Amino acid sequence: MSDHIGARIAKLRGFRDEMTQEQLAERAGVSVDTIRKLEQGRRTTARLGTLRKIASALDVELERLLGQPTVTRKSGTDEGGLLALRDAIQDVDVLPGVLADTALDEAPDADAWMRAVGEATSLYWAGAYSTLAGRLPLILRDGTRVVRELTGADAGKAWQRLALSYQLAASLSAQAGHASWAFDAVRKQLEAAEHASDPLMSGMGVSTLSWVLLRQGRWEQAQQVAERKAEALEPSFSRAEPLEFAVYGNLLLAAATPAARRDRHDEAREYLNLAEAAAVRSGPVRAYGTAFSTVDVLTQQVNIALAGEQADHSRALEVAARIDRSAISRPVHSAAHRVDVSHAQYETGDWDGALETLLEVEQDQPEWIRYQTLAVATVQEMLESERRRSTPLRGLAARLGVDPLL
């Protein structure tokens, strides 16, 4: 990162009709002294809730304010990448009135393409973003051709896989800071689910949409779309299949996070209670590439405890102490949970524990952690309040692209 966060705030103020520091402070509901110190470099960060308010007042996403990376390292074995992913999501050839290129290569093999979607799903949950960015554009392009050439039950399965492909595209785009691409990908995911006549995949699409809206700061909409879809798909506790409970539970978890961000913690707890009941009924299950179990509900309880003005960091650590991390099936889920724990450790005064946890996550997920807003914000806060010059902390900060105050 070439600019510290205060320099980015000053630049963004300039883009907003030369908004003054006082005007920004008023719109964000923070002290003007905080704005001044950040811009002057006397402070290198602020609490995550304060940064979210400043980002909202500047009409930008938090990732841009923090200077999060918006590219992946180009894979040496694949020809794709994030720009190729954008082009595959926003495919101009399918727009009405556009004359498409008819000089196509040989049609892709449907079975091989189906296997490629499964491999891509594993790459995402392993945190292998660069490799996934290299493969996913071709998967999306081949998928649009596969579904046109199949009929009957085979076509339904292909549309379902195409929906999953766009779910991966939406998730990767959002992680990389491209929320507008993610929104386009979710729309195509939902369209593919309709073609597949698969209401449960549609439910997963709405869960993904809720997460994308959350990343955009559209918390009320993120809560509402997930809640409404959960109500529509609420399963019968006496007759429903495990997959139905898993999709329903994922939607409830999706609604809980924005509710907590809006300081509606009672609503968030109600969602979590219902999700836990669904997880008990379903048992551990995979829902369209996403895991769902009682452990996933517990990790979400930790995340919820950290959200909003009423964040309870001690409560987050109490819940985390009850979680068997070895039972978290997805490497990315485990890493995300530990980033939550590190933030709670820092906020409760366990500076050394927070750094140790973050270094463990980096060792396990060196690429994934670079795209995590909470990890970056926690490191920035730790640098700001550094009690002694820590070489491991400054090394981690450099690898995450955080500028230490020299």
ZIBELDA-V359489 format. One line per field, one symbol per residue. ss: DSSP state (~ for helix, > for strand, _ for the rest). psi: psi as a letter, one per 20 degrees, with the letter a starting at -180 (. if undefined). A space follows every 10 residues. Layout:
ss: ???
psi: ???
This chain:
ss: ____~~~~~~ ~~~~~_____ ~~~~~~~~__ _~~~~~~~~~ _______~~~ ~~~~~~~___ _~~~~~____ __________ _~~~~~~~~_ _~~~______ _________~ ~~~~~~~~~~ ~~~~~~__~~ ~~~~~~~~~~ ~~~~~~~~~_ _~~~~~~~~~ ~~~~~~~~~~ ~~~~~___~~ ~~~~~~~~~~ ~~~~~___~~ ~~~~~~~~~~ ~~~~~___~~ ~~~~~~~~~~ ~~________ _~~~~~~~~~ ~~~~~~~~~~ ~___~~~~~~ ~~~~~~~~~~ ~~__>>>__> >>_~~~~~~~ ~~~~~_____ __~~~~~~~~ ____~~~___ ~~~~~~~~~~ ~~~~~~~___ ~~~~~~~~~~ ~~~~___~~~ ~_~~~~~~~~ ~~~~______ ~~~~~~~~~~ ______
psi: phqrhhhhgg ghghilllpr hggggghikr qhhggghghi jipiarqhhg hggggghilr qhhhhikqqk qqpppiiqib rhhhgghhgl ohijqpipoq oimqaqpqpg ghgghhgghh ghggiijmgg gghhhhghgg ghhhhghhiq rbhhgghghg hhghghgggg gggghjjmhh ggghhgghgh ghhghilnhg hhghghgggg gghghijmgg hggghggghg hhjpqpihiq qhhghggggh hghhhgghgh hjkmhggghg ghghhgghhg hhrpqpnlip qprhhhgghh hgghhiqahk pnhggghggh hipohiiohp hhggggghgg ghghgghjjm ghggggghhg ghhhmhgghi joghgghggg ghhhkphqoo ghghgggghi kpoqo.
